[in-house]
Amino acid sequence: MADKELGNQTSLTEFILLGFGATPTLQILLFLLFLVIYTVTMAGNLLIMTLVVADQHLHTPMYFFLGNLSCLETCYTSTVLPSMLASLLTGDRTISVGGCITQCYFVGFLAATECYLLAVMSYDRFLAICKPLHYITLMNGRFCLQLAAGSWVSGLLASSIVTGMVLQLTFCGPNEIDHFFCEFKQIINLYRNDIYQVEFLITIVAALLTLPPFALTVTSYVCIISTILRIPSTTGRQKAFSTCSSHLIVVTVFYGTLSIVYLLPKTKTLRDLSKVFSLFYTILTPVANPFIYSLRNKEVKEALRKKSQ
């Protein structure tokens, strides 16, 4: 029996990503749509990174973290979209086991890093609005580097732990993944013994690593909103809120869709809905971020205007 199980496990070489199960005509339309989204995402986020580096007026903690976020979004999108575009174009939905686990690892790494980075950006806005007299002293260059590096390292650690736990499981077919990219939640369902115990353990580990930045983000914005509401003048409140409104939109979309995907019951009816919401935090949020930050931010618009002249 053991030899049979081992043979089954070692004979597995690939997974099949079912994606959206589209017809050939719809596949072409989806390919063109996602190709445009990928192009705009890369161009928009690379433009943000270039402006942050090139414009002296954007050499501040807030834009340093924004540059990190744009870098993360380009990596995030490049982890998911190229393989999905190739699948839509060729019709080949297979992905090697190694490729699937690797994609899982990087998706988890970048998603966890974004949780920490959004928390750091929230803390930056908290200091700027609630502790303005101490902001320059507290948020110095060295501390900014430590916060950014800590976000990337924490995301790396979180994904490494979860990936290590998944690799300890024994596969037991089928090898079909009802998603458009490889994700830990879907991969775990393809493994056999003690799935509930392992899934529960992975959930606990993921919660311990990702809930603290979420709590910091929520706490920061509770303090920010409380401080803004105490400002006597309407103009003062609007000016203070404008410095964090863009980030608040990004945080709401990211955590809102992420929560819906992972809290939805695992029923066949809600599976397609889960895939739709997965599009938001993996594809649509990265493409929207440059527009959210540029269209609602005077400094970025001014820097863009200067560079375009």
C-alpha positions in Angstrom: 0.0 0.0 0.0 2.8 2.4 0.9 4.6 1.6 -2.4 1.3 2.3 -4.3 0.9 5.6 -2.5 4.5 6.6 -3.2 4.1 5.6 -6.9 1.0 7.8 -7.1 2.8 10.7 -5.5 6.0 10.5 -7.6 4.1 9.9 -10.9 2.3 13.3 -10.6 4.1 15.8 -12.8 1.5 18.5 -13.4 -1.7 20.2 -12.4 -4.6 21.4 -14.6 -5.8 25.0 -14.0 -9.5 25.0 -14.9 -9.5 28.8 -15.0 -12.8 30.4 -16.1 -13.8 27.4 -18.3 -14.4 29.8 -21.2 -15.3 29.0 -24.8 -12.6 29.6 -27.5 -14.2 33.0 -28.5 -14.4 34.1 -24.9 -10.8 33.0 -24.3 -9.6 35.4 -27.0 -11.6 38.3 -25.4 -10.3 37.4 -22.0 -6.7 37.3 -23.4 -7.0 40.7 -24.9 -8.6 42.1 -21.7 -5.9 40.7 -19.4 -3.2 41.7 -21.8 -4.4 45.3 -21.7 -4.6 45.1 -17.9 -1.1 43.7 -17.6 0.4 46.4 -19.9 -1.4 49.2 -18.0 -0.4 47.7 -14.6 3.3 47.5 -15.5 3.4 50.9 -17.2 1.5 52.6 -14.3 3.5 51.1 -11.5 6.8 51.5 -13.3 5.9 55.2 -13.8 5.2 55.7 -10.1 8.5 54.1 -9.2 10.4 56.3 -11.7 8.7 59.5 -10.4 9.5 58.6 -6.8 13.2 58.0 -7.7 13.6 60.9 -10.1 11.7 63.7 -8.4 13.3 65.3 -5.3 9.9 66.5 -4.0 8.8 62.9 -3.7 11.8 61.8 -1.6 9.6 61.5 1.5 8.6 58.5 3.7 5.1 58.3 2.2 6.4 58.2 -1.4 9.2 55.8 -0.4 6.6 53.3 0.8 4.5 54.0 -2.3 7.5 53.1 -4.5 7.8 49.9 -2.6 4.1 49.2 -3.1 4.4 49.8 -6.8 7.4 47.5 -7.0 5.4 44.8 -5.2 2.4 45.2 -7.5 4.5 44.8 -10.6 5.9 41.5 -9.1 2.5 40.4 -7.9 0.9 40.9 -11.4 3.9 39.2 -13.1 3.5 36.2 -10.9 -0.1 35.5 -12.0 -0.9 37.2 -15.3 1.9 36.0 -17.8 1.1 32.3 -17.2 -2.7 33.0 -17.4 -2.2 34.9 -20.7 -0.2 32.0 -22.1 -2.9 29.6 -21.1 -5.6 31.7 -22.7 -3.6 32.1 -25.9 -2.5 28.4 -26.3 -5.4 26.6 -24.6 -2.8 24.7 -22.5 -4.0 24.8 -18.9 -1.4 22.5 -17.4 1.3 23.7 -15.0 4.1 21.6 -13.6 4.0 20.7 -9.9 7.2 22.6 -9.2 5.8 25.6 -11.2 2.6 25.5 -9.2 4.2 25.3 -5.8 6.6 28.1 -6.9 3.7 30.3 -7.9 1.9 29.5 -4.6 5.0 30.6 -2.8 5.4 33.9 -4.5 1.7 34.7 -4.4 1.7 34.1 -0.7 5.0 36.0 -0.2 3.8 39.1 -2.1 0.3 39.0 -0.5 1.7 38.8 3.0 4.3 41.5 2.2 1.5 43.8 1.0 -0.3 43.3 4.3 2.8 44.5 6.2 3.5 47.3 3.7 0.0 48.6 3.9 0.3 48.6 7.7 3.6 50.5 7.5 1.9 53.1 5.2 -1.0 53.4 7.7 1.5 53.9 10.5 3.3 56.6 8.5 0.0 58.5 8.0 -0.8 58.0 11.7 2.4 59.8 12.7 2.0 62.5 10.0 -1.5 63.4 11.2 -1.6 62.5 14.9 2.0 63.2 15.8 3.0 66.0 13.3 5.6 67.6 15.5 7.5 64.3 16.0 7.0 63.0 12.4 10.3 64.1 10.9 12.3 62.8 13.9 10.5 59.5 14.2 10.1 58.7 10.5 13.8 59.2 9.5 15.5 57.5 6.6 17.0 54.7 8.6 13.7 53.8 10.2 11.9 53.9 6.8 14.4 51.4 5.4 14.0 49.2 8.4 10.2 49.2 8.1 10.3 48.5 4.3 12.9 45.7 4.7 10.9 44.3 7.6 7.8 44.1 5.5 9.5 42.1 2.7 11.3 39.8 5.2 8.1 39.2 7.1 6.2 38.3 3.9 9.0 36.0 2.9 9.0 34.3 6.3 5.2 33.8 6.3 5.1 32.3 2.9 8.1 30.0 3.6 6.5 28.6 6.7 3.2 27.9 5.0 4.9 26.4 1.9 7.0 24.2 4.1 3.9 22.8 5.7 2.2 22.2 2.4 5.2 20.3 1.1 4.9 17.8 3.9 1.5 16.7 2.6 0.9 13.6 0.4 -0.9 14.2 -2.8 -4.0 12.2 -3.7 -5.6 13.1 -7.1 -7.5 14.5 -8.9 -4.9 17.1 -10.2 -7.4 19.7 -11.3 -7.4 23.1 -9.7 -10.6 25.1 -10.0 -8.8 28.5 -10.2 -6.9 30.7 -12.7 -3.7 30.5 -10.7 -2.1 28.2 -8.1 -3.1 29.1 -4.5 -2.5 27.4 -1.2 -6.2 27.2 -0.5 -6.8 25.2 -3.7 -3.7 23.1 -3.5 -4.5 21.8 0.0 -7.8 20.4 -1.2 -5.9 18.1 -3.5 -4.1 16.3 -0.7 -5.5 13.4 1.2 -5.0 12.6 4.9 -5.6 15.0 7.8 -6.6 17.8 5.5 -8.8 19.6 8.0 -6.1 19.5 10.7 -3.4 20.7 8.3 -5.7 23.4 6.9 -6.6 24.5 10.4 -2.9 24.7 11.4 -2.0 26.6 8.3 -4.9 29.0 8.9 -3.6 29.6 12.5 0.0 30.2 11.3 -1.3 32.6 8.5 -3.5 34.4 11.0 -0.6 34.9 13.5 1.6 36.3 10.8 -1.0 38.5 9.0 -3.5 39.7 11.7 -0.9 41.9 13.5 -0.4 44.2 10.4 -4.2 44.2 9.8 -4.7 45.2 13.5 -2.1 48.0 13.1 -3.8 49.2 10.0 -7.2 49.4 11.6 -5.9 51.0 14.8 -3.9 53.6 12.8 -7.0 54.6 10.9 -9.2 54.7 13.9 -6.7 57.2 15.5 -6.4 59.1 12.2 -10.2 59.5 11.7 -10.6 60.5 15.4 -7.9 63.1 15.1 -9.3 64.5 11.8 -12.8 64.8 13.3 -11.4 66.9 16.1 -10.0 69.5 13.7 -12.2 72.6 14.0 -12.1 73.9 10.4 -13.7 72.1 7.4 -10.7 73.0 5.3 -8.3 71.6 7.8 -10.3 68.3 7.9 -10.4 68.0 4.2 -6.6 68.7 3.8 -5.8 66.1 6.5 -8.1 63.5 5.1 -6.7 64.1 1.5 -3.3 62.9 2.7 -4.6 59.4 3.5 -7.7 59.0 1.5 -5.9 57.3 -1.4 -4.3 54.8 0.9 -7.5 54.1 2.7 -9.2 53.2 -0.6 -6.4 50.7 -1.4 -6.6 49.2 2.0 -10.4 48.8 1.9 -10.3 47.1 -1.6 -7.4 44.8 -0.7 -8.6 43.6 2.7 -12.3 43.6 1.6 -11.8 41.3 -1.3 -9.2 39.2 0.4 -11.6 38.6 3.4 -14.5 37.7 1.1 -12.4 35.1 -0.8 -11.1 33.4 2.3 -14.3 33.6 4.4 -16.7 32.4 1.8 -18.1 29.0 2.5 -16.6 26.3 0.3 -19.6 25.5 -1.8 -19.8 24.8 -5.5 -22.2 27.7 -6.0 -19.8 30.3 -4.4 -16.6 28.9 -6.1 -17.0 31.1 -9.2 -17.8 34.1 -7.1 -14.6 33.4 -5.1 -12.6 33.5 -8.4 -14.1 36.8 -9.4 -13.2 38.4 -6.0 -9.7 36.9 -6.4 -9.3 39.0 -9.5 -9.6 42.1 -7.4 -6.7 41.6 -5.1 -4.4 39.9 -7.6 -5.1 41.8 -10.8 -7.5 44.8 -10.5 -5.9 46.3 -7.3 -2.4 46.5 -8.9 -3.8 48.1 -12.0 -6.0 50.6 -10.0 -3.3 51.7 -7.6 -1.4 54.0 -9.9 -4.6 55.8 -10.9 -5.8 56.0 -7.3 -2.6 57.5 -6.1 -1.9 59.8 -9.1 -5.5 61.1 -9.7 -6.0 61.9 -6.0 -2.5 63.2 -5.2 -1.3 66.7 -6.1 2.4 65.9 -5.6 2.3 62.9 -8.0 0.3 64.9 -10.6 2.7 67.8 -10.3 5.8 65.5 -10.7 4.2 63.9 -13.7 3.4 67.2 -15.2 7.1 68.4 -14.8 8.5 65.2 -16.3 6.1 65.4 -19.3 7.2 68.9 -20.2 
